[in-house]
Amino acid sequence: MDSALLLAKYSIGVGDRFAHQGKAQLQACIKAAESGVEVIPVWNKSNREHNITGSSPCSTRAAADEAVKALSWNKPYYVDADHINIQTVDRFIEASDFYTIDVADVIGQPAEFAAVQAFVKRHPELVGELLIPGVDRPFRIDTDSIVQVAAKYLAAVQEAGRIYRHIEEKKGRGKFITEVSMDETDSPQTPVELLMVMAAVADEGIRIQTIAPKFTGRFNKGVDYVGDLEKFSEEYSNDIAVIAFAIRQYGVPGNLKLSVHSGSDKFSIYGPIHQAIKKFDAGVHLKTAGTTWLEELIGLAEAGGEGLDMAKEVYSEAYSHREELCVPYAAVIDIDPAKLPTPAAVNRWRSEQFVAALRHDPKSPAYNSSLRQLLHVGFKVAAKMGTRYTDMLTAMEPTIAKNVTENLFARHIKPVFIGE
Ligand SMILES: [Zn+2]
C-alpha cells in the first residue's frame, strides 16, 4: 500500500479559528524549511471550535488549500478533524485527511470481562520484568496490573477501533492519518499504561500514526506549562522509548510518534521535548490552536485606531461574559479574577499596553496570564461580531500576519524542532 498517507517526522498542528491566517501560518513552516528543517503543517479544528465559530470543516479545507496554493507549498499538508468521536466524525469525512479520535470519555468505562481476559492471554510478554531500551529501570508488571490497566483502557481503545473502521469504510484504507487522543481526561497515563494501550491499539488493527497521551502537569489554555519539569522530561523520554518498543513488538506503524496537545504555548517543556527527540531520533507532532487567534488580537491592537478599538471591544465583551465563556474550558484554565483589569481600565490603554498584557512573553512584567486565558477562550465574542471582525482582519492583515508567523516560528517551531 505505497500510496498510504504517512505523516512525516516533524509536524505542527495549527488552528485558524476564522480561516484568515493560513498563509501566515504556512509562512512559519516555510521559514523552518529555510532553516533546513521540514515541519509539515496540519490545520486542526475541533467540532467544538466549529460550533462556537459557526464554521464547517470544508472552510478549514478551503483555507488550507488556498494558503498552500498561494505560497506554492509543495510538501504534504493535512486537515485534522480534531477531537472527533462517533457522534461528530461524519461532518469531517469529506474535508479531512487526518483524524484525532478522542476516546478520553470512554477511559474508565468497564470493558467486557471476556475481552480483558483475552487481552491478558494475548500479551504474556508484558508480565514480569520488562526492560525497554532507553528506559532506566525495568517495568515490573504482574497479571493483576495488566487486568487493571485493561479494565481502564480497553473499552476506550475498542471505541477508537470502531471509529477508525467507520472512517476507513468511508474514506478507504491508507487515505487518512490516524491519531488517538487521551489527553482530555483527569489523570496522566504512565509509560506502562501507554505501552498497554498501544498493544490494545495494535490488536484493534488501528493504523495509528500519532498518539496524544495526557502528560503529567497542567496544560492550561494559552499559557505556559505548570508542573514538575524533571518529571515531565523523564515521562516524555520513557513514552518515546515505549513507542519505539511498541513499533518493534506490536507492528504499529513505524512512524508512530507522540502528539503533544499543547493547549498552546507550553514554552518551558519545549526544551525538554527538543532534547528528547534529538536523543532518541524521534518525531513529534506539536498541536497548537488558540495561540493564532490571540495573535490576531495582538495584531489588531498593534495596528492601533479601529483595530485597537476592536481588540478592546473583544476584551470588554469577554469580561462581561467570562463565566459563560469559561464553562467549556473550566478544566484547562486558571484565571485569577482579581488579576483581570476592568474594561474601563483597558479602554484607556494605549496600543503597546494592550499588546504587552496579551503577548506571551513570560519575562515581561506587563504580561497578564489571566487576561490571556480569558481572551483565549473568548473567540466566541469575535465569532458573534461576524464579518465586522473578519473584515477588520483583512484590513489589518500585514500587522496580524507578521505576529502570527513570528509567534509560530520563533516561539513554537524553533524551540521544539530546530533548537534554540
Ligand atoms: Zn487535545
Boltz pocket constraint, residues with backbone or C-beta under 6 A from the ligand:
constraints:
  - pocket:
      binder: B
      contacts: [[A, 83], [A, 181], [A, 183], [A, 184], [A, 261]]
      max_distance: 6.0
